[in-house]
């Protein structure tokens, strides 16, 4: 009798595991992307921000034809990836996003916009686009970043977007653009540590309240995956334990193993543009190696150009003061993931 009970228990476990595995394999694959658009400004002088250089009379001579070219270039990149969700950095306002999704290359995707104005002095923000037939936003808000000893410090907010997928599962996205390394990497590090701390706190608060909701972080973090802000403060590493509020960074092994990045500087590559996921998504996507193989730094040949220093780098809108009509100084990144 005892042996029969053991066999029945094992059968129940096997059937449940098989059903769970089958159910997961039937889950849809989503494409989640991030792209720093490098100064997507309109041509209008906004008196509340420092955008004068991106006006027709400014030093960049930012005219309507140049703005339209920029929109076409950004639309070409995004439409060639065809993401279900994409976080964006360096956009001036909601108006440029509306112009972007109305571009003929973008219309068929049916993107909706999530955007909040941030206190950045240059007026650049982060934003989030999603396909309205695959996702319903339930809540969104901005997370402020501050320095305790500098009340005048202003930077881009972190955008938190919560919602429900078409399969009724819930998910939360955090879109970031952390403070730059201007003034020196070490001198500016405290600002990125503050951003990492604010994000870590927000993730902890959200996962405590919603332990069964998956989390995806993305952004231009202006640090590499192994740097202190990400590895020590945010605690996004390459170890997957399946815990509720732990974070797995597929970019960490991708960067250390293959030495490839999303932007180029003085002959070196950095991987500032990252997508980080909650640990529980690792097992559901076939483990670490499988998830890493589905994480892409998008580098088609047409996104690059030989610059005046004879280097093959991302084709920018401007090379120094010279208008070049390219794309961005960053490459997009994306991940194919079951949610």
C-alpha positions in Angstrom: 0.0 0.0 0.0 2.8 2.3 0.9 4.6 1.7 -2.4 1.4 2.5 -4.3 1.1 5.8 -2.5 4.7 6.7 -3.4 4.2 5.8 -7.0 1.0 7.9 -7.1 2.8 10.8 -5.6 5.6 10.5 -8.2 3.1 10.4 -11.0 1.4 13.5 -9.7 4.7 15.3 -9.5 5.6 14.1 -13.0 2.3 15.1 -14.5 2.4 18.5 -12.9 6.0 19.2 -14.0 5.1 18.0 -17.6 2.0 20.2 -17.6 3.9 23.2 -16.3 6.7 22.7 -18.9 4.1 22.2 -21.7 2.2 25.2 -20.6 5.3 27.3 -20.5 6.4 26.2 -24.0 3.0 27.4 -25.3 3.6 30.8 -23.8 4.3 33.5 -26.5 7.7 34.9 -27.2 8.0 38.7 -26.9 10.7 40.9 -28.3 11.8 43.5 -25.7 14.2 46.3 -26.9 16.0 49.4 -25.8 17.5 52.2 -27.9 19.2 55.5 -27.1 18.1 57.7 -30.0 20.8 60.3 -29.4 19.0 63.6 -29.3 15.6 63.2 -30.9 14.6 66.9 -30.6 11.9 68.8 -32.5 12.8 72.2 -34.0 10.8 74.3 -31.5 12.6 76.3 -28.9 11.2 75.3 -25.5 11.9 78.1 -23.1 11.8 75.7 -20.1 14.8 73.6 -21.2 18.2 74.1 -22.8 17.4 73.0 -26.3 18.6 76.1 -28.2 21.2 74.1 -30.2 18.4 72.0 -31.7 16.6 74.8 -33.4 16.9 76.3 -36.9 18.9 79.2 -35.6 21.0 77.1 -33.2 24.5 75.8 -33.8 23.2 72.5 -35.1 20.9 74.3 -37.6 18.2 71.9 -36.7 15.7 72.4 -39.5 12.5 70.6 -40.4 14.3 68.5 -43.1 17.0 67.4 -40.7 14.3 66.5 -38.1 12.4 64.5 -40.6 15.5 62.7 -41.6 16.2 61.8 -38.0 12.6 60.5 -37.6 13.0 58.4 -40.7 16.3 57.0 -39.5 15.0 56.1 -36.0 11.9 54.5 -37.6 14.0 52.5 -39.9 16.0 51.0 -37.0 13.0 50.3 -34.8 10.9 48.8 -37.5 13.7 46.5 -38.6 13.8 45.1 -35.0 10.0 45.1 -34.8 9.8 44.9 -31.0 6.7 44.3 -28.9 8.0 46.7 -26.3 10.8 49.2 -26.5 12.3 51.6 -24.0 13.8 54.8 -25.5 16.3 57.4 -24.2 17.2 60.9 -25.3 13.8 62.0 -26.6 12.7 65.6 -26.0 9.0 65.3 -25.4 5.8 63.3 -26.2 5.4 65.3 -29.4 8.5 63.7 -31.0 7.2 60.3 -30.0 3.9 61.0 -31.7 5.7 62.0 -34.8 7.8 58.8 -34.6 5.0 56.4 -34.3 3.1 58.2 -37.2 6.1 57.6 -39.5 5.0 55.2 -42.4 7.6 52.7 -41.3 6.1 52.5 -37.8 2.3 52.7 -38.3 1.6 49.0 -38.8 2.9 48.1 -35.4 0.2 50.1 -33.6 2.4 51.5 -30.9 1.1 53.4 -27.9 3.2 55.8 -25.8 4.1 56.1 -22.1 6.0 59.3 -21.3 6.5 61.6 -18.3 8.5 64.9 -18.5 11.6 64.7 -16.4 13.6 67.6 -14.8 16.7 67.1 -17.0 18.0 70.6 -17.9 18.4 69.7 -21.6 14.9 68.4 -21.7 15.7 64.8 -22.6 13.6 62.0 -21.2 13.0 58.3 -21.3 9.9 56.8 -22.8 8.2 53.4 -23.5 6.4 52.2 -26.6 4.2 49.1 -26.7 2.0 47.2 -29.1 -1.6 47.9 -27.9 -2.8 44.5 -29.1 -0.3 42.8 -26.8 -0.3 44.9 -23.6 -2.6 47.0 -21.4 -1.0 49.6 -19.2 -2.5 49.6 -15.7 -0.2 52.2 -14.0 2.9 54.2 -14.7 4.9 56.8 -12.8 8.3 58.5 -12.6 10.9 57.6 -10.0 13.1 60.6 -9.0 16.9 60.4 -8.5 18.4 62.7 -5.9 21.7 63.3 -4.2 21.6 63.9 -0.4 24.4 66.5 -0.5 23.3 68.3 -3.7 19.8 69.6 -3.8 20.4 71.3 -7.2 21.1 67.9 -8.9 18.7 67.2 -11.7 18.6 64.2 -14.1 16.3 62.0 -16.0 13.6 60.1 -14.1 13.3 56.4 -14.1 10.0 55.4 -15.8 8.0 52.5 -14.2 5.3 50.9 -16.3 3.0 48.2 -15.0 0.5 46.3 -17.1 -1.1 43.1 -18.3 -0.1 41.0 -21.3 -2.5 39.6 -23.8 -2.2 36.2 -22.0 -3.3 37.9 -18.8 0.1 37.7 -17.1 1.3 40.8 -15.4 4.7 42.5 -15.9 6.5 45.6 -14.8 9.1 47.5 -16.9 11.6 50.1 -15.6 13.2 52.4 -18.2 16.4 54.1 -17.3 18.9 56.7 -18.6 21.4 57.1 -15.8 23.7 60.2 -15.4 26.6 60.3 -17.9 30.4 60.1 -17.2 30.9 63.7 -18.1 33.6 65.2 -15.8 35.3 61.8 -15.4 34.1 58.2 -14.6 35.2 58.3 -11.0 34.0 61.8 -10.3 30.5 61.2 -11.7 30.1 57.7 -10.3 28.2 58.9 -7.2 25.4 60.0 -9.5 25.0 56.5 -11.0 25.2 54.9 -7.6 22.3 57.1 -6.6 20.3 56.0 -9.7 21.1 52.3 -9.0 20.0 52.7 -5.4 16.7 54.4 -6.4 16.0 51.6 -8.9 16.9 48.8 -6.5 14.5 50.4 -3.9 11.7 50.6 -6.5 12.2 47.0 -7.5 12.2 45.8 -3.9 9.0 47.7 -3.2 7.3 46.5 -6.3 8.2 42.8 -5.8 7.2 42.8 -2.2 3.8 44.1 -3.2 3.5 41.9 -6.4 5.6 38.8 -5.8 4.2 36.9 -8.8 4.8 39.7 -11.3 7.8 39.5 -13.6 10.1 42.5 -13.9 12.3 43.7 -16.8 14.8 46.6 -16.4 16.3 48.3 -19.4 18.3 51.4 -20.2 21.4 53.3 -20.9 23.1 52.9 -17.6 26.3 54.7 -18.5 28.2 51.9 -16.7 29.2 48.4 -17.9 27.6 45.3 -16.4 30.4 44.5 -13.9 30.6 48.1 -12.6 29.7 48.9 -8.9 26.4 50.6 -9.7 25.0 47.5 -11.4 26.8 44.6 -9.8 26.9 45.8 -6.2 24.1 48.4 -5.7 21.5 47.1 -8.2 22.7 43.6 -7.5 22.1 42.4 -11.1 24.4 39.5 -11.6 24.9 36.3 -13.6 23.6 33.9 -10.9 20.0 32.8 -11.3 18.3 31.5 -8.1 14.7 31.9 -9.1 14.0 34.3 -6.2 11.2 36.9 -6.4 13.3 40.1 -6.3 16.7 38.9 -7.5 17.9 40.1 -10.9 19.7 38.3 -13.7 21.8 40.3 -16.1 22.5 38.4 -19.4 24.6 41.3 -20.5 27.3 40.6 -17.8 28.4 37.3 -19.4 27.8 38.6 -22.9 30.2 41.5 -22.3 32.9 39.6 -20.3 32.8 36.6 -22.7 32.7 38.2 -26.1 34.0 41.8 -25.3 31.3 43.4 -27.5 29.4 46.6 -26.7 26.6 48.9 -27.8 28.7 52.0 -28.2 32.3 52.9 -29.2 34.7 55.4 -27.6 38.3 55.9 -28.5 38.7 52.5 -30.0 37.0 50.7 -27.1 33.5 49.2 -26.8 31.2 49.7 -23.8 28.0 47.9 -23.0 26.0 50.7 -21.3 22.7 49.7 -23.0 21.4 46.7 -21.0 18.3 44.6 -20.4 18.0 42.9 -17.0 15.3 40.5 -16.0 13.9 39.0 -12.7 15.5 35.7 -11.8 12.3 33.7 -12.2 12.3 34.4 -16.0 15.6 32.6 -16.4 14.3 29.1 -15.7 11.2 29.8 -17.8 13.4 30.6 -20.7 15.5 27.5 -20.7 18.3 28.6 -18.3 21.1 31.2 -18.4 22.8 30.1 -21.6 19.6 30.0 -23.6 18.6 33.5 -22.3 22.0 34.9 -23.1 21.8 33.5 -26.7 18.5 35.3 -27.1 20.0 38.6 -26.0 21.1 40.6 -29.0 23.2 43.8 -29.6 21.8 44.8 -32.9 24.6 45.7 -35.4 23.5 45.6 -39.0 26.2 46.9 -41.4 24.0 49.9 -42.5 24.0 51.2 -38.9 27.8 51.8 -39.1 30.0 54.2 -41.0 33.8 54.9 -41.2 34.3 58.1 -39.3 36.9 60.8 -39.9 39.3 58.9 -37.6 39.1 55.9 -40.0 37.1 53.9 -37.4 34.0 51.8 -38.2 31.5 53.1 -35.5 27.8 53.6 -35.2 26.7 56.2 -37.7 25.7 59.4 -35.8 23.5 62.3 -36.7 26.5 64.6 -36.1 30.3 63.9 -36.3 31.4 66.6 -34.0 30.0 69.8 -35.4 29.4 68.3 -38.9 26.0 67.1 -39.8 26.2 63.5 -41.0 22.5 62.4 -41.2 23.0 59.1 -39.5 21.3 57.2 -36.6 22.8 57.3 -33.1 26.0 56.8 -31.3 24.4 53.7 -29.6 23.4 50.4 -31.0 20.0 49.1 -29.9 19.7 45.9 -27.8 16.9 43.4 -27.5 15.9 40.1 -26.0 13.5 37.4 -27.2 11.8 36.2 -24.1 8.9 34.1 -22.9 6.8 36.0 -20.4 
